Amino acid sequence: QVQLVESGGDLVQPGGSLRLSCAVSGFTAEYYNILWARQAPGKEREGVSCIHNNDIVTDYADSVKGRFTISRDIAKNTVYLQMNNLNENDTAVYYCAMRGGLLSGSCLHYEYRYWGLGTRVTVSS
């Protein structure tokens, strides 16, 4: 019943920006976490950023710190990933995911139960 739908992926030039959206529905647990992850061709999927629903604690992969920002809009039930100063290494399909519960460590370091279908980001000249 949980559904996550990503949007906002596009073709952009290096140095450009995009904002990805993840619309979340069907989840009523008290505690949950939203993850943005990405997978480029020939590479393993990696967690990019994550956020907890209650206290807005966030975390970022080292490769995107200072460039990406995760945020949420409670009224719209949507989580965003603002991506600035994009480079070719950011080219990937970006997914959002959800897991319930309180985490003792970084929300980047856990498996997630529910996944969206992804949105493609291509950074190229």
C-alpha positions in Angstrom: 0.0 0.0 0.0 3.0 2.3 0.4 3.7 4.2 -2.8 6.5 6.5 -3.7 6.6 8.4 -7.0 9.7 10.3 -8.1 9.7 13.1 -10.6 11.9 16.0 -11.8 14.7 14.1 -13.6 16.0 15.8 -16.7 18.9 16.4 -19.0 21.1 19.3 -17.6 24.5 20.7 -18.4 27.3 20.5 -16.0 27.0 23.1 -13.3 23.2 23.1 -13.6 20.6 22.3 -11.0 17.6 20.1 -10.6 15.0 19.5 -7.9 13.7 16.0 -7.6 10.4 15.2 -5.9 9.2 12.1 -4.1 5.5 11.9 -3.4 4.7 9.5 -0.6 1.4 7.9 0.2 0.0 4.9 2.1 2.3 4.9 5.1 1.0 5.6 8.6 3.7 4.4 10.9 4.9 6.8 13.6 8.5 6.7 12.6 9.9 6.4 9.1 12.8 7.4 7.0 13.0 8.5 3.4 16.1 7.8 1.3 17.3 9.2 -2.0 19.5 6.7 -3.8 21.0 6.6 -7.3 22.4 4.0 -9.6 24.5 4.7 -12.6 25.2 2.1 -15.4 27.8 -0.4 -14.3 27.8 0.9 -10.7 26.3 -0.2 -7.5 23.3 1.7 -6.1 24.4 4.2 -3.5 22.5 6.1 -0.9 22.7 9.9 -1.6 20.7 11.5 1.2 18.0 10.6 3.7 15.7 12.3 6.2 13.6 11.3 9.2 10.0 12.3 9.2 9.8 13.6 12.8 12.9 15.5 13.6 14.2 16.2 10.1 17.6 14.7 10.9 19.4 14.3 7.6 22.5 12.7 6.2 24.4 12.9 2.9 26.9 10.9 1.0 30.3 12.5 0.9 30.1 12.8 -2.9 27.1 15.2 -2.6 27.8 17.1 0.6 27.6 20.8 0.0 25.8 20.4 -3.3 22.6 18.5 -2.5 19.9 19.3 0.0 17.1 17.1 1.2 13.9 18.6 2.5 10.3 17.9 3.0 6.9 19.5 2.6 4.5 18.1 5.1 1.4 19.6 3.6 2.2 18.0 0.2 3.6 14.8 1.7 6.6 15.2 -0.5 10.3 14.9 0.0 12.7 16.9 -2.3 16.3 16.6 -3.3 17.7 19.9 -4.5 20.8 19.2 -6.6 23.2 22.0 -7.4 26.4 22.2 -9.3 25.8 18.9 -11.0 28.6 17.1 -12.8 28.7 14.0 -15.0 29.3 11.7 -12.0 25.8 12.6 -10.9 24.3 11.0 -14.0 22.1 8.2 -12.7 18.6 7.0 -12.1 17.5 8.5 -8.8 15.1 6.5 -6.5 13.3 7.4 -3.3 12.6 4.7 -0.7 11.0 4.3 2.7 11.6 2.3 5.8 9.9 2.4 9.1 11.3 2.6 12.6 13.9 4.5 14.6 17.5 4.1 13.5 20.5 3.9 15.7 22.9 5.1 13.0 22.8 7.1 9.8 19.8 6.6 7.7 22.1 5.9 4.7 23.3 2.6 6.2 20.0 0.6 6.4 18.0 -1.4 3.9 14.8 0.1 2.7 11.6 -1.8 2.2 9.6 0.3 -0.3 11.0 1.9 -3.5 9.8 4.1 -6.3 10.5 3.4 -9.9 13.1 6.2 -10.3 13.6 9.3 -12.3 16.6 9.7 -14.7 19.1 12.5 -14.3 21.6 13.0 -17.1 24.3 15.6 -16.8 26.0 16.2 -20.1 27.3 19.0 -22.3 
